[in-house]
Amino acid sequence: MSQDPPNGGAPTEASQSSALPALPPGASWYDGADDGRCRVIKADGTRCRATRTLRTGACPGHSGIGGVAANPAASSQLGHAEKRRRSLARAQLGITARRAATPLQAARLAAQLRADDYARALVDAPLDDPDLSTLQRQRAAIDAVNVLFPPSTVQLQVEVPEDAAGVEGLSWAEMQSLAAQLLGSQE
C-alpha cells in the first residue's frame, strides 16, 4: 500500500499537477495489476470495488466526479429507489430468479420501466405540439382515449322460438328465463 498514484507507485506528471484525486483519510493506492476497478484501498483495508475511470484510476466517487461525490446519501437513496422500482416491475411480470424472462417479458419490463415516457408520448406530446392543428390535436386525443380505454364489444346468443307454436310450447319458467335474457341484453 502506498500514497503514490495508481501507475504502480511512480509519480507521474499528472500526479504532480494534482490531476489525481485526494485520498480519503487513512486510504492508500492499490499497487497491483490493473483489473479495471478503483485503485483506492479504504482506511479499513478493503479495496473499493467500483469501476475506475481511465483518467484517475479511481472510481467517480473517489475522483470527486458527479453526483455521488457531491452528495453520496442522496445518490444512495436514488439508487435504492431505482432498484426497488425495477424489482417491483419484475415481480409484476412474474420474472424471478427461478423463472427466467422470455424476450416478450423483457420487452414488457422495459416498457413498464419507461411507462412515464410512453404516457407523455401518447397524451402530452400530441396535445402540446404547436405544429398540429386543432383538429389534429382532437384526433390525437380521441386516439389516446381509444388506446387507454379500448371499446369493448359483447356478443350474446339467445335462442328464441321461431313461431307462435314454439312459444306456446314453453313452460312458465322457460318464458321467464327467455324474458330475463332478452331484457338483460338491452341494458
C-alpha positions as YAML, in Angstrom:
chain: A
units: angstrom
residues:
- id: 1
  name: MET
  ca: [0.00, 0.00, 0.00]
- id: 2
  name: SER
  ca: [1.29, 3.42, -0.85]
- id: 3
  name: GLN
  ca: [0.27, 7.03, -1.13]
- id: 4
  name: ASP
  ca: [1.56, 7.19, -4.71]
- id: 5
  name: PRO
  ca: [-0.66, 7.34, -7.80]
- id: 6
  name: PRO
  ca: [-2.21, 4.26, -9.44]
- id: 7
  name: ASN
  ca: [0.52, 3.59, -12.02]
- id: 8
  name: GLY
  ca: [2.46, 1.24, -9.82]
- id: 9
  name: GLY
  ca: [3.86, 3.77, -7.41]
- id: 10
  name: ALA
  ca: [5.93, 6.08, -9.56]
- id: 11
  name: PRO
  ca: [4.74, 9.68, -9.53]
- id: 12
  name: THR
  ca: [3.82, 11.00, -12.95]
- id: 13
  name: GLU
  ca: [3.40, 14.42, -14.43]
- id: 14
  name: ALA
  ca: [-0.34, 14.03, -13.91]
- id: 15
  name: SER
  ca: [0.09, 13.27, -10.21]
- id: 16
  name: GLN
  ca: [2.41, 16.20, -9.76]
- id: 17
  name: SER
  ca: [-0.12, 18.54, -11.40]
- id: 18
  name: SER
  ca: [-2.76, 17.34, -8.90]
- id: 19
  name: ALA
  ca: [-4.92, 15.61, -11.57]
- id: 20
  name: LEU
  ca: [-5.30, 12.69, -9.19]
- id: 21
  name: PRO
  ca: [-7.96, 12.79, -6.52]
- id: 22
  name: ALA
  ca: [-7.12, 13.45, -2.91]
- id: 23
  name: LEU
  ca: [-7.37, 10.24, -0.93]
- id: 24
  name: PRO
  ca: [-9.75, 9.99, 2.00]
- id: 25
  name: PRO
  ca: [-8.08, 9.97, 5.43]
- id: 26
  name: GLY
  ca: [-6.31, 6.67, 6.06]
- id: 27
  name: ALA
  ca: [-6.71, 5.43, 2.46]
- id: 28
  name: SER
  ca: [-3.97, 4.42, 0.06]
- id: 29
  name: TRP
  ca: [-3.45, 3.36, -3.57]
- id: 30
  name: TYR
  ca: [-3.57, -0.26, -4.73]
- id: 31
  name: ASP
  ca: [-0.25, -1.16, -6.41]
- id: 32
  name: GLY
  ca: [-1.27, -4.42, -8.08]
- id: 33
  name: ALA
  ca: [-2.17, -5.22, -11.67]
- id: 34
  name: ASP
  ca: [-4.85, -3.13, -13.34]
- id: 35
  name: ASP
  ca: [-8.15, -5.01, -13.21]
- id: 36
  name: GLY
  ca: [-10.48, -2.14, -14.14]
- id: 37
  name: ARG
  ca: [-11.53, -1.49, -10.54]
- id: 38
  name: CYS
  ca: [-10.99, 1.57, -8.37]
- id: 39
  name: ARG
  ca: [-7.45, 1.54, -7.05]
- id: 40
  name: VAL
  ca: [-8.30, 3.09, -3.67]
- id: 41
  name: ILE
  ca: [-7.78, 0.97, -0.58]
- id: 42
  name: LYS
  ca: [-10.06, 2.31, 2.11]
- id: 43
  name: ALA
  ca: [-8.99, 3.03, 5.69]
- id: 44
  name: ASP
  ca: [-10.43, -0.31, 6.85]
- id: 45
  name: GLY
  ca: [-8.09, -2.15, 4.46]
- id: 46
  name: THR
  ca: [-10.72, -3.20, 1.90]
- id: 47
  name: ARG
  ca: [-10.40, -2.15, -1.68]
- id: 48
  name: CYS
  ca: [-13.13, -0.12, -3.36]
- id: 49
  name: ARG
  ca: [-14.96, -2.42, -5.79]
- id: 50
  name: ALA
  ca: [-16.35, 0.29, -8.12]
- id: 51
  name: THR
  ca: [-15.25, 0.60, -11.74]
- id: 52
  name: ARG
  ca: [-12.39, 3.04, -12.17]
- id: 53
  name: THR
  ca: [-12.16, 5.97, -14.54]
- id: 54
  name: LEU
  ca: [-9.29, 5.94, -17.02]
- id: 55
  name: ARG
  ca: [-8.26, 9.48, -16.18]
- id: 56
  name: THR
  ca: [-7.64, 8.99, -12.46]
- id: 57
  name: GLY
  ca: [-7.59, 5.27, -11.78]
- id: 58
  name: ALA
  ca: [-10.22, 5.79, -9.09]
- id: 59
  name: CYS
  ca: [-13.99, 5.46, -9.26]
- id: 60
  name: PRO
  ca: [-16.11, 8.57, -9.84]
- id: 61
  name: GLY
  ca: [-16.86, 8.78, -6.11]
- id: 62
  name: HIS
  ca: [-13.20, 8.77, -5.09]
- id: 63
  name: SER
  ca: [-12.33, 11.04, -8.04]
- id: 64
  name: GLY
  ca: [-14.84, 13.69, -6.96]
- id: 65
  name: ILE
  ca: [-16.78, 13.35, -10.22]
- id: 66
  name: GLY
  ca: [-20.56, 13.54, -10.47]
- id: 67
  name: GLY
  ca: [-23.42, 13.49, -8.02]
- id: 68
  name: VAL
  ca: [-22.12, 10.59, -5.95]
- id: 69
  name: ALA
  ca: [-19.12, 12.61, -4.82]
- id: 70
  name: ALA
  ca: [-21.21, 15.74, -4.23]
- id: 71
  name: ASN
  ca: [-23.96, 14.05, -2.19]
- id: 72
  name: PRO
  ca: [-23.44, 10.33, -1.51]
- id: 73
  name: ALA
  ca: [-26.52, 9.99, 0.72]
- id: 74
  name: ALA
  ca: [-28.90, 11.40, -1.89]
- id: 75
  name: SER
  ca: [-27.30, 9.29, -4.62]
- id: 76
  name: SER
  ca: [-27.70, 6.21, -2.46]
- id: 77
  name: GLN
  ca: [-31.40, 6.94, -1.92]
- id: 78
  name: LEU
  ca: [-31.93, 7.44, -5.67]
- id: 79
  name: GLY
  ca: [-30.10, 4.21, -6.44]
- id: 80
  name: HIS
  ca: [-32.15, 2.25, -3.91]
- id: 81
  name: ALA
  ca: [-35.40, 3.73, -5.24]
- id: 82
  name: GLU
  ca: [-34.49, 2.70, -8.80]
- id: 83
  name: LYS
  ca: [-33.58, -0.80, -7.58]
- id: 84
  name: ARG
  ca: [-36.97, -1.12, -5.82]
- id: 85
  name: ARG
  ca: [-38.79, 0.14, -8.93]
- id: 86
  name: ARG
  ca: [-37.08, -2.42, -11.16]
- id: 87
  name: SER
  ca: [-37.64, -5.23, -8.65]
- id: 88
  name: LEU
  ca: [-41.35, -4.39, -8.43]
- id: 89
  name: ALA
  ca: [-41.65, -4.32, -12.22]
- id: 90
  name: ARG
  ca: [-40.00, -7.76, -12.48]
- id: 91
  name: ALA
  ca: [-42.31, -9.14, -9.78]
- id: 92
  name: GLN
  ca: [-45.40, -7.80, -11.53]
- id: 93
  name: LEU
  ca: [-44.35, -9.53, -14.75]
- id: 94
  name: GLY
  ca: [-43.56, -12.81, -12.98]
- id: 95
  name: ILE
  ca: [-39.82, -12.67, -13.61]
- id: 96
  name: THR
  ca: [-38.00, -14.34, -10.72]
- id: 97
  name: ALA
  ca: [-34.65, -15.97, -10.08]
- id: 98
  name: ARG
  ca: [-36.24, -19.38, -10.73]
- id: 99
  name: ARG
  ca: [-38.25, -18.28, -13.74]
- id: 100
  name: ALA
  ca: [-36.23, -16.65, -16.48]
- id: 101
  name: ALA
  ca: [-37.65, -13.89, -18.60]
- id: 102
  name: THR
  ca: [-38.69, -14.52, -22.16]
- id: 103
  name: PRO
  ca: [-37.92, -11.87, -24.80]
- id: 104
  name: LEU
  ca: [-41.54, -10.74, -24.60]
- id: 105
  name: GLN
  ca: [-41.32, -10.36, -20.81]
- id: 106
  name: ALA
  ca: [-38.06, -8.45, -21.17]
- id: 107
  name: ALA
  ca: [-39.75, -6.10, -23.63]
- id: 108
  name: ARG
  ca: [-42.71, -5.67, -21.26]
- id: 109
  name: LEU
  ca: [-40.30, -4.93, -18.41]
- id: 110
  name: ALA
  ca: [-38.54, -2.28, -20.49]
- id: 111
  name: ALA
  ca: [-41.90, -0.76, -21.45]
- id: 112
  name: GLN
  ca: [-43.05, -0.75, -17.81]
- id: 113
  name: LEU
  ca: [-39.84, 0.92, -16.67]
- id: 114
  name: ARG
  ca: [-40.46, 3.64, -19.25]
- id: 115
  name: ALA
  ca: [-44.21, 3.92, -18.64]
- id: 116
  name: ASP
  ca: [-43.99, 7.65, -17.90]
- id: 117
  name: ASP
  ca: [-42.25, 8.22, -21.24]
- id: 118
  name: TYR
  ca: [-44.98, 6.27, -23.04]
- id: 119
  name: ALA
  ca: [-47.68, 8.27, -21.28]
- id: 120
  name: ARG
  ca: [-46.06, 11.57, -22.23]
- id: 121
  name: ALA
  ca: [-45.62, 10.44, -25.85]
- id: 122
  name: LEU
  ca: [-49.21, 9.20, -26.08]
- id: 123
  name: VAL
  ca: [-51.01, 12.03, -24.30]
- id: 124
  name: ASP
  ca: [-48.85, 15.10, -23.68]
- id: 125
  name: ALA
  ca: [-46.74, 15.26, -26.83]
- id: 126
  name: PRO
  ca: [-49.59, 15.41, -29.39]
- id: 127
  name: LEU
  ca: [-51.66, 17.81, -27.30]
- id: 128
  name: ASP
  ca: [-48.72, 20.16, -26.67]
- id: 129
  name: ASP
  ca: [-47.32, 20.04, -30.23]
- id: 130
  name: PRO
  ca: [-47.56, 23.57, -31.71]
- id: 131
  name: ASP
  ca: [-47.25, 22.18, -35.25]
- id: 132
  name: LEU
  ca: [-50.57, 20.29, -35.01]
- id: 133
  name: SER
  ca: [-53.84, 21.94, -35.90]
- id: 134
  name: THR
  ca: [-56.80, 21.92, -33.54]
- id: 135
  name: LEU
  ca: [-58.42, 19.08, -35.47]
- id: 136
  name: GLN
  ca: [-55.22, 17.04, -35.38]
- id: 137
  name: ARG
  ca: [-54.98, 17.56, -31.61]
- id: 138
  name: GLN
  ca: [-58.60, 16.47, -31.20]
- id: 139
  name: ARG
  ca: [-57.90, 13.37, -33.31]
- id: 140
  name: ALA
  ca: [-54.82, 12.63, -31.17]
- id: 141
  name: ALA
  ca: [-56.94, 12.97, -28.01]
- id: 142
  name: ILE
  ca: [-59.55, 10.56, -29.40]
- id: 143
  name: ASP
  ca: [-56.81, 8.10, -30.40]
- id: 144
  name: ALA
  ca: [-55.29, 8.31, -26.90]
- id: 145
  name: VAL
  ca: [-58.67, 7.64, -25.29]
- id: 146
  name: ASN
  ca: [-59.21, 4.64, -27.59]
- id: 147
  name: VAL
  ca: [-55.80, 3.24, -26.67]
- id: 148
  name: LEU
  ca: [-56.23, 3.85, -22.94]
- id: 149
  name: PHE
  ca: [-59.87, 2.78, -22.79]
- id: 150
  name: PRO
  ca: [-60.46, 0.47, -25.75]
- id: 151
  name: PRO
  ca: [-64.08, -0.02, -26.75]
- id: 152
  name: SER
  ca: [-65.37, -3.42, -25.81]
- id: 153
  name: THR
  ca: [-67.92, -5.47, -27.66]
- id: 154
  name: VAL
  ca: [-70.13, -8.16, -26.24]
- id: 155
  name: GLN
  ca: [-71.83, -10.86, -28.26]
- id: 156
  name: LEU
  ca: [-74.92, -12.54, -26.93]
- id: 157
  name: GLN
  ca: [-76.62, -15.55, -28.40]
- id: 158
  name: VAL
  ca: [-80.25, -16.19, -27.42]
- id: 159
  name: GLU
  ca: [-82.39, -18.97, -28.75]
- id: 160
  name: VAL
  ca: [-85.93, -17.73, -29.42]
- id: 161
  name: PRO
  ca: [-88.79, -19.88, -30.74]
- id: 162
  name: GLU
  ca: [-89.42, -19.21, -34.44]
- id: 163
  name: ASP
  ca: [-93.23, -19.11, -34.37]
- id: 164
  name: ALA
  ca: [-96.25, -18.90, -32.05]
- id: 165
  name: ALA
  ca: [-96.46, -22.66, -31.71]
- id: 166
  name: GLY
  ca: [-92.90, -22.68, -30.34]
- id: 167
  name: VAL
  ca: [-93.80, -20.01, -27.81]
- id: 168
  name: GLU
  ca: [-96.93, -21.93, -26.74]
- id: 169
  name: GLY
  ca: [-94.78, -24.99, -26.08]
- id: 170
  name: LEU
  ca: [-92.66, -23.10, -23.48]
- id: 171
  name: SER
  ca: [-93.31, -23.61, -19.80]
- id: 172
  name: TRP
  ca: [-93.75, -20.63, -17.47]
- id: 173
  name: ALA
  ca: [-90.18, -20.98, -16.14]
- id: 174
  name: GLU
  ca: [-88.78, -21.14, -19.70]
- id: 175
  name: MET
  ca: [-90.72, -17.96, -20.66]
- id: 176
  name: GLN
  ca: [-89.40, -16.10, -17.61]
- id: 177
  name: SER
  ca: [-85.84, -17.23, -18.44]
- id: 178
  name: LEU
  ca: [-86.25, -16.08, -22.05]
- id: 179
  name: ALA
  ca: [-87.65, -12.70, -20.94]
- id: 180
  name: ALA
  ca: [-84.78, -12.22, -18.49]
- id: 181
  name: GLN
  ca: [-82.26, -12.99, -21.25]
- id: 182
  name: LEU
  ca: [-83.91, -10.53, -23.64]
- id: 183
  name: LEU
  ca: [-84.21, -7.77, -21.03]
- id: 184
  name: GLY
  ca: [-80.64, -8.35, -19.88]
- id: 185
  name: SER
  ca: [-79.32, -7.92, -23.45]
- id: 186
  name: GLN
  ca: [-80.98, -4.49, -23.81]
- id: 187
  name: GLU
  ca: [-79.10, -2.92, -20.88]
...
